[in-house]
């Protein structure tokens, strides 16, 4: 039963944005797979699924395409821990981190495949993101703050 379920999971995340384990569980239920949350969690781990940034700035499940993707999935914990705030001005995004954590957080951010990102530059406790537009900067800021649960 696991192999057909894994095939269904890969099809589901390939055809629509699934952002949470509960959303994936519901999609599996809708497709005839009676699964518990623990099973979904285990399937995500076994399939080496990662969360990446979608075009709307929200995280979604995706297949890890390379070892780098798996590393980024592990780095997301560091990213979440390190970020203390974010704001933007024009098309520049400033992301504040704990002292000494900007390089690690920026490296994880670089690998998140942001469509509207041009380049990044990290210091000690802040990294900057050059965005294609002010709209992208705003979306990135909002997505980062939602992900790390920091107030604007």
C-alpha positions in Angstrom: 0.0 0.0 0.0 2.9 2.4 0.7 4.2 2.6 -2.9 0.8 3.6 -4.4 0.5 6.2 -1.6 3.9 7.6 -2.3 3.1 7.8 -6.0 -0.1 9.7 -5.1 1.8 12.1 -2.8 4.3 12.9 -5.6 1.5 13.4 -8.0 -0.4 15.7 -5.6 2.5 17.9 -4.7 3.5 18.1 -8.4 0.1 19.3 -9.5 -0.9 21.7 -6.7 0.6 23.7 -3.9 0.3 21.7 -0.7 1.6 23.7 2.3 0.9 21.7 5.4 0.8 18.0 6.5 -2.9 18.3 7.2 -3.6 19.6 3.7 -1.6 16.7 2.3 -3.5 14.2 4.6 -6.8 15.6 3.4 -5.8 15.4 -0.2 -4.8 11.7 0.4 -8.2 11.1 2.0 -9.9 12.7 -0.9 -8.0 10.3 -3.2 -9.0 7.1 -1.2 -6.0 6.8 1.1 -7.1 6.5 4.8 -4.0 7.9 6.6 -3.1 9.3 9.9 -1.0 12.4 10.4 1.9 10.3 11.7 1.8 8.3 8.4 1.9 11.5 6.4 4.9 12.7 8.4 6.7 9.5 7.9 6.0 9.6 4.1 7.3 13.1 3.9 10.5 12.0 5.6 10.9 8.8 3.4 10.3 10.8 0.2 12.8 13.4 1.3 10.2 16.2 0.6 11.3 19.7 1.3 9.5 23.0 1.7 10.3 25.6 -0.9 8.9 29.0 -1.7 6.1 29.1 -4.2 5.4 32.0 -6.5 3.0 33.5 -4.0 5.6 33.6 -1.3 4.2 30.7 0.7 6.0 27.5 1.5 4.9 24.3 -0.3 6.1 20.7 -0.4 8.4 19.7 -3.2 10.7 16.8 -4.0 14.3 17.3 -3.0 16.1 17.3 -6.4 19.6 17.3 -5.1 21.7 16.7 -2.0 21.7 20.5 -1.7 17.9 20.5 -1.3 18.1 18.0 1.5 20.8 20.2 3.2 18.5 23.2 2.8 15.7 21.3 4.5 17.9 20.7 7.5 19.1 24.3 7.4 15.5 25.6 7.6 15.6 25.0 11.4 18.7 27.2 11.6 17.0 29.8 9.4 13.9 29.7 11.6 15.9 30.0 14.8 18.3 32.8 13.5 15.8 35.3 12.1 14.7 38.1 14.4 13.0 40.4 12.0 12.7 41.6 8.4 11.7 44.8 6.6 12.0 46.3 3.1 12.4 49.6 1.5 11.8 49.8 -2.2 13.2 46.7 -3.8 15.7 45.9 -0.9 14.9 43.5 1.9 16.8 43.6 5.1 16.6 40.5 7.3 17.9 40.7 10.8 19.4 37.7 12.6 21.0 36.7 15.9 24.6 37.9 16.1 26.9 35.8 13.9 24.0 34.0 12.1 23.5 36.1 9.0 25.8 34.0 6.8 24.1 30.7 7.7 20.6 32.2 7.4 21.5 33.9 4.1 22.9 30.6 2.7 19.6 28.9 3.5 17.6 31.8 2.0 19.7 31.7 -1.2 18.7 28.1 -1.7 15.0 28.6 -1.3 14.5 29.4 -5.0 12.9 32.8 -4.6 11.6 33.9 -8.1 11.9 37.6 -7.4 15.4 37.5 -5.8 18.4 38.9 -7.7 21.2 38.6 -5.2 22.0 38.6 -1.4 24.7 40.0 0.7 25.3 38.9 4.3 27.0 40.7 7.2 27.2 39.6 10.9 23.6 40.1 12.1 21.8 41.2 8.9 21.6 40.1 5.3 20.2 42.1 2.4 18.3 40.8 -0.6 18.1 42.7 -3.8 14.6 42.0 -5.3 13.3 42.5 -8.8 10.5 44.8 -7.5 9.1 46.3 -4.4 6.2 43.9 -4.6 8.6 40.9 -4.4 10.4 42.5 -1.5 7.1 42.9 0.3 6.0 39.3 -0.4 9.4 37.9 0.7 9.2 39.9 4.0 5.7 38.7 4.7 6.6 35.0 3.9 9.8 35.2 6.1 7.9 36.7 9.0 5.1 34.1 8.7 7.6 31.3 8.5 9.6 32.4 11.6 6.5 33.7 13.4 7.9 37.2 14.0 5.6 40.2 14.1 6.0 43.0 11.6 
